[in-house]
Amino acid sequence: MQRTGAGIVWEVLRREGVEVVFGVPGGAIMPTYDLRATYGIRHVLMRHEQAAAHAADGYARATGRVGVALATSGPGATNLTTGIANAMLDSIPMVCITGQVNVSSLGTDAFQEADITGITLPITKHGYLVTDVNDLGAVLHEAFAIARSGRPGPVLVDLPKDVQIASGTYIPPDTPSTRAEATHLLTEAMLDVSLCQLAAMIGEAERPVVLCGHGVVASRSDRLLLQLAEIADLPTAVTLLGKSAFPEAHPLALGMMGMHGNVAANLAIQQADLVIALGMRFDDRVTGRLD
């Protein structure tokens, strides 16, 4: 189907199941904003682009969907960086779409030009600068797939203004990325062996402790964790971002670990002969001195 670049943006968002986006309009992203009402996707107007990134992050945490933030070029795009970095560190699926100067003006220090794909390289899972409108649909679908697959995270798509205005061909994917299965590094046979080893280690341990973090929350595995803890009688400590992963009033709950955590949790971990870490990354505020 033939669409302008702006139309392709909203068509992809609709097909990816996006119902709400957060953003601040500006000159370089205005062609995309002009078509929003045609597609009926709700837009929440923020007062600052950093707030748009944080709102998309919070929306993703609350709903499990990919959060979407829109911003214009230059200062609009650079204002997103704090929210993007936060989403990257906390593994939050998010797609940020930024306006950019015309393709012919790239690299000329044009008005409100900033190399946002270069700026955000260390704080995104992937970044795109789209210079051909015919690539836009595939790029956006891929951005959503990358944002939500494996360990989730933010992806940035930078759109020059003339690409938004140009007309091109959009070919809908045969299989929506919302249904795409993540590629798993562990085969089923390897997983069975690992689980058998874990079960044996738990059976032999005298002071086993579970450490759980945000990964348990993000994967909606809190009920499975509770079953594991109760069946194997495992005291369970949580990280700051994992606090909702285990009921605080449960007899097996040790509370939060780490620098700002509970004495009981930290002592239990220090004296444990088996530590089962689930969905946490041993942040320095959790571990303190490793010795």
MARRO-467715 format. One record per residue (C-alpha): residue in three letters; chain; x, y, z; residue number from 1. Coordinates in steps of 0.05 Angstrom, whole numbers, plus 5000, padded with zeros to 4 digits. Example, Ala and Ser with C-alpha at 12.3 -4.5 7.8 and 13.67 -1.06 7.14 Angstrom:
BEGIN
Ala, A, 5246, 4910, 5156, 1
Ser, A, 5273, 4979, 5143, 2
//
This chain:
BEGIN
Met, A, 5000, 5000, 5000, 1
Gln, A, 5023, 5071, 4986, 2
Arg, A, 5031, 5118, 5045, 3
Thr, A, 5071, 5179, 5064, 4
Gly, A, 5125, 5167, 5115, 5
Ala, A, 5081, 5198, 5168, 6
Gly, A, 5024, 5152, 5149, 7
Ile, A, 5069, 5092, 5153, 8
Val, A, 5088, 5111, 5224, 9
Trp, A, 5016, 5111, 5248, 10
Glu, A, 4998, 5049, 5207, 11
Val, A, 5054, 5010, 5240, 12
Leu, A, 5036, 5036, 5310, 13
Arg, A, 4964, 5014, 5298, 14
Arg, A, 4985, 4945, 5274, 15
Glu, A, 5032, 4938, 5334, 16
Gly, A, 4973, 4949, 5381, 17
Val, A, 4994, 5018, 5405, 18
Glu, A, 4936, 5055, 5437, 19
Val, A, 4971, 5115, 5468, 20
Val, A, 5035, 5154, 5454, 21
Phe, A, 5069, 5208, 5496, 22
Gly, A, 5104, 5268, 5465, 23
Val, A, 5117, 5341, 5450, 24
Pro, A, 5107, 5366, 5378, 25
Gly, A, 5158, 5408, 5341, 26
Gly, A, 5176, 5429, 5270, 27
Ala, A, 5215, 5368, 5248, 28
Ile, A, 5163, 5318, 5273, 29
Met, A, 5101, 5359, 5253, 30
Pro, A, 5085, 5320, 5189, 31
Thr, A, 5076, 5258, 5232, 32
Tyr, A, 5034, 5295, 5283, 33
Asp, A, 4989, 5322, 5227, 34
Leu, A, 4962, 5252, 5212, 35
Arg, A, 4952, 5228, 5284, 36
Ala, A, 4877, 5241, 5287, 37
Thr, A, 4866, 5201, 5223, 38
Tyr, A, 4889, 5137, 5258, 39
Gly, A, 4854, 5150, 5324, 40
Ile, A, 4914, 5135, 5369, 41
Arg, A, 4911, 5175, 5433, 42
His, A, 4967, 5226, 5445, 43
Val, A, 4985, 5252, 5514, 44
Leu, A, 5016, 5321, 5509, 45
Met, A, 5074, 5328, 5558, 46
Arg, A, 5107, 5392, 5581, 47
His, A, 5178, 5366, 5569, 48
Glu, A, 5207, 5311, 5527, 49
Gln, A, 5241, 5279, 5586, 50
Ala, A, 5173, 5271, 5617, 51
Ala, A, 5149, 5238, 5553, 52
Ala, A, 5204, 5185, 5558, 53
His, A, 5190, 5172, 5631, 54
Ala, A, 5115, 5168, 5617, 55
Ala, A, 5126, 5117, 5561, 56
Asp, A, 5171, 5079, 5609, 57
Gly, A, 5118, 5079, 5664, 58
Tyr, A, 5064, 5059, 5615, 59
Ala, A, 5106, 4999, 5593, 60
Arg, A, 5117, 4977, 5665, 61
Ala, A, 5043, 4983, 5682, 62
Thr, A, 5015, 4949, 5620, 63
Gly, A, 5070, 4903, 5595, 64
Arg, A, 5065, 4936, 5526, 65
Val, A, 5118, 4975, 5488, 66
Gly, A, 5117, 5048, 5509, 67
Val, A, 5122, 5100, 5453, 68
Ala, A, 5150, 5171, 5458, 69
Leu, A, 5152, 5224, 5404, 70
Ala, A, 5197, 5285, 5400, 71
Thr, A, 5223, 5335, 5350, 72
Ser, A, 5296, 5342, 5327, 73
Gly, A, 5354, 5374, 5365, 74
Pro, A, 5336, 5394, 5436, 75
Gly, A, 5271, 5355, 5432, 76
Ala, A, 5309, 5291, 5417, 77
Thr, A, 5365, 5303, 5466, 78
Asn, A, 5315, 5316, 5522, 79
Leu, A, 5293, 5243, 5516, 80
Thr, A, 5361, 5216, 5536, 81
Thr, A, 5351, 5211, 5612, 82
Gly, A, 5286, 5172, 5603, 83
Ile, A, 5318, 5127, 5550, 84
Ala, A, 5377, 5112, 5596, 85
Asn, A, 5330, 5095, 5653, 86
Ala, A, 5291, 5047, 5608, 87
Met, A, 5356, 5014, 5585, 88
Leu, A, 5381, 5003, 5656, 89
Asp, A, 5314, 4975, 5679, 90
Ser, A, 5301, 4933, 5616, 91
Ile, A, 5237, 4969, 5596, 92
Pro, A, 5210, 4960, 5524, 93
Met, A, 5203, 5028, 5491, 94
Val, A, 5206, 5058, 5421, 95
Cys, A, 5225, 5131, 5414, 96
Ile, A, 5210, 5165, 5348, 97
Thr, A, 5246, 5231, 5335, 98
Gly, A, 5241, 5282, 5280, 99
Gln, A, 5305, 5301, 5243, 100
Val, A, 5327, 5353, 5192, 101
Asn, A, 5321, 5336, 5118, 102
Val, A, 5367, 5282, 5091, 103
Ser, A, 5403, 5334, 5048, 104
Ser, A, 5419, 5375, 5111, 105
Leu, A, 5447, 5318, 5153, 106
Gly, A, 5517, 5332, 5177, 107
Thr, A, 5515, 5407, 5161, 108
Asp, A, 5499, 5432, 5232, 109
Ala, A, 5431, 5452, 5207, 110
Phe, A, 5380, 5487, 5252, 111
Gln, A, 5363, 5440, 5310, 112
Glu, A, 5404, 5383, 5282, 113
Ala, A, 5433, 5333, 5332, 114
Asp, A, 5462, 5264, 5319, 115
Ile, A, 5412, 5231, 5365, 116
Thr, A, 5427, 5160, 5340, 117
Gly, A, 5500, 5171, 5358, 118
Ile, A, 5484, 5205, 5424, 119
Thr, A, 5439, 5148, 5447, 120
Leu, A, 5483, 5091, 5421, 121
Pro, A, 5505, 5069, 5491, 122
Ile, A, 5435, 5074, 5521, 123
Thr, A, 5392, 5038, 5470, 124
Lys, A, 5386, 4966, 5446, 125
His, A, 5387, 4992, 5375, 126
Gly, A, 5380, 5057, 5336, 127
Tyr, A, 5359, 5074, 5265, 128
Leu, A, 5366, 5135, 5220, 129
Val, A, 5316, 5124, 5164, 130
Thr, A, 5336, 5159, 5099, 131
Asp, A, 5290, 5120, 5051, 132
Val, A, 5214, 5121, 5062, 133
Asn, A, 5209, 5051, 5031, 134
Asp, A, 5250, 5023, 5089, 135
Leu, A, 5208, 5057, 5143, 136
Gly, A, 5154, 5004, 5154, 137
Ala, A, 5203, 4947, 5161, 138
Val, A, 5248, 4988, 5207, 139
Leu, A, 5191, 5006, 5254, 140
His, A, 5165, 4935, 5259, 141
Glu, A, 5236, 4912, 5273, 142
Ala, A, 5243, 4966, 5326, 143
Phe, A, 5183, 4939, 5364, 144
Ala, A, 5208, 4867, 5358, 145
Ile, A, 5276, 4886, 5386, 146
Ala, A, 5246, 4928, 5442, 147
Arg, A, 5203, 4871, 5468, 148
Ser, A, 5246, 4810, 5453, 149
Gly, A, 5298, 4777, 5498, 150
Arg, A, 5318, 4826, 5551, 151
Pro, A, 5272, 4885, 5534, 152
Gly, A, 5297, 4956, 5524, 153
Pro, A, 5291, 5021, 5487, 154
Val, A, 5299, 5030, 5411, 155
Leu, A, 5305, 5097, 5376, 156
Val, A, 5281, 5112, 5305, 157
Asp, A, 5304, 5179, 5276, 158
Leu, A, 5261, 5206, 5219, 159
Pro, A, 5284, 5263, 5174, 160
Lys, A, 5227, 5311, 5158, 161
Asp, A, 5229, 5298, 5083, 162
Val, A, 5223, 5222, 5095, 163
Gln, A, 5159, 5236, 5134, 164
Ile, A, 5131, 5276, 5076, 165
Ala, A, 5154, 5230, 5020, 166
Ser, A, 5109, 5174, 4994, 167
Gly, A, 5131, 5102, 4992, 168
Thr, A, 5108, 5030, 4993, 169
Tyr, A, 5089, 4998, 5059, 170
Ile, A, 5084, 4922, 5059, 171
Pro, A, 5052, 4895, 5123, 172
Pro, A, 5091, 4837, 5153, 173
Asp, A, 5062, 4767, 5146, 174
Thr, A, 5070, 4755, 5221, 175
Pro, A, 5062, 4815, 5269, 176
Ser, A, 5122, 4823, 5314, 177
Thr, A, 5074, 4822, 5373, 178
Arg, A, 5068, 4747, 5362, 179
Ala, A, 5142, 4735, 5348, 180
Glu, A, 5174, 4687, 5397, 181
Ala, A, 5239, 4708, 5430, 182
Thr, A, 5300, 4667, 5411, 183
His, A, 5322, 4625, 5470, 184
Leu, A, 5395, 4607, 5480, 185
Leu, A, 5377, 4547, 5524, 186
Thr, A, 5350, 4485, 5489, 187
Glu, A, 5296, 4446, 5523, 188
Ala, A, 5345, 4390, 5539, 189
Met, A, 5395, 4438, 5570, 190
Leu, A, 5339, 4470, 5611, 191
Asp, A, 5317, 4402, 5638, 192
Val, A, 5388, 4387, 5661, 193
Ser, A, 5395, 4455, 5694, 194
Leu, A, 5330, 4446, 5732, 195
Cys, A, 5350, 4377, 5755, 196
Gln, A, 5417, 4405, 5780, 197
Leu, A, 5381, 4462, 5815, 198
Ala, A, 5332, 4414, 5849, 199
Ala, A, 5391, 4371, 5873, 200
Met, A, 5428, 4433, 5900, 201
Ile, A, 5366, 4457, 5937, 202
Gly, A, 5357, 4388, 5967, 203
Glu, A, 5429, 4387, 5992, 204
Ala, A, 5432, 4459, 6017, 205
Glu, A, 5423, 4475, 6091, 206
Arg, A, 5414, 4551, 6084, 207
Pro, A, 5388, 4565, 6013, 208
Val, A, 5364, 4636, 5997, 209
Val, A, 5328, 4664, 5936, 210
Leu, A, 5347, 4733, 5911, 211
Cys, A, 5294, 4761, 5863, 212
Gly, A, 5293, 4824, 5822, 213
His, A, 5257, 4863, 5768, 214
Gly, A, 5262, 4806, 5718, 215
Val, A, 5212, 4767, 5759, 216
Val, A, 5164, 4826, 5755, 217
Ala, A, 5176, 4838, 5681, 218
Ser, A, 5165, 4765, 5662, 219
Arg, A, 5102, 4761, 5705, 220
Ser, A, 5133, 4703, 5743, 221
Asp, A, 5114, 4723, 5814, 222
Arg, A, 5064, 4666, 5823, 223
Leu, A, 5115, 4615, 5800, 224
Leu, A, 5166, 4644, 5848, 225
Leu, A, 5116, 4639, 5905, 226
Gln, A, 5102, 4566, 5888, 227
Leu, A, 5177, 4551, 5886, 228
Ala, A, 5190, 4585, 5952, 229
Glu, A, 5133, 4549, 5987, 230
Ile, A, 5147, 4480, 5959, 231
Ala, A, 5222, 4483, 5974, 232
Asp, A, 5215, 4526, 6037, 233
Leu, A, 5262, 4580, 6010, 234
Pro, A, 5271, 4647, 6046, 235
Thr, A, 5266, 4701, 5993, 236
Ala, A, 5298, 4770, 5990, 237
Val, A, 5281, 4823, 5938, 238
Thr, A, 5317, 4880, 5904, 239
Leu, A, 5289, 4950, 5903, 240
Leu, A, 5257, 4940, 5834, 241
Gly, A, 5236, 4869, 5852, 242
Lys, A, 5196, 4889, 5914, 243
Ser, A, 5129, 4870, 5883, 244
Ala, A, 5155, 4802, 5862, 245
Phe, A, 5143, 4769, 5930, 246
Pro, A, 5090, 4783, 5983, 247
Glu, A, 5122, 4825, 6039, 248
Ala, A, 5078, 4794, 6093, 249
His, A, 5095, 4723, 6074, 250
Pro, A, 5132, 4682, 6128, 251
Leu, A, 5188, 4668, 6078, 252
Ala, A, 5198, 4741, 6060, 253
Leu, A, 5265, 4770, 6082, 254
Gly, A, 5251, 4839, 6054, 255
Met, A, 5298, 4881, 6012, 256
Met, A, 5372, 4866, 6007, 257
Gly, A, 5431, 4911, 5997, 258
Met, A, 5457, 4978, 6021, 259
His, A, 5387, 5005, 6035, 260
Gly, A, 5358, 4937, 6053, 261
Asn, A, 5341, 4898, 6116, 262
Val, A, 5391, 4870, 6165, 263
Ala, A, 5357, 4801, 6163, 264
Ala, A, 5361, 4797, 6088, 265
Asn, A, 5434, 4816, 6085, 266
Leu, A, 5455, 4769, 6141, 267
Ala, A, 5416, 4711, 6109, 268
Ile, A, 5451, 4722, 6043, 269
Gln, A, 5520, 4727, 6075, 270
Gln, A, 5510, 4662, 6113, 271
Ala, A, 5474, 4623, 6057, 272
Asp, A, 5506, 4561, 6028, 273
Leu, A, 5464, 4567, 5964, 274
Val, A, 5442, 4632, 5930, 275
Ile, A, 5388, 4626, 5876, 276
Ala, A, 5387, 4692, 5837, 277
Leu, A, 5326, 4703, 5794, 278
Gly, A, 5317, 4764, 5749, 279
Met, A, 5369, 4807, 5784, 280
Arg, A, 5437, 4832, 5761, 281
Phe, A, 5479, 4839, 5825, 282
Asp, A, 5478, 4915, 5824, 283
Asp, A, 5532, 4946, 5868, 284
Arg, A, 5477, 4974, 5914, 285
Val, A, 5456, 4902, 5926, 286
Thr, A, 5523, 4869, 5934, 287
Gly, A, 5565, 4920, 5971, 288
Arg, A, 5636, 4893, 5979, 289
Leu, A, 5638, 4826, 5944, 290
Asp, A, 5685, 4795, 5995, 291
//
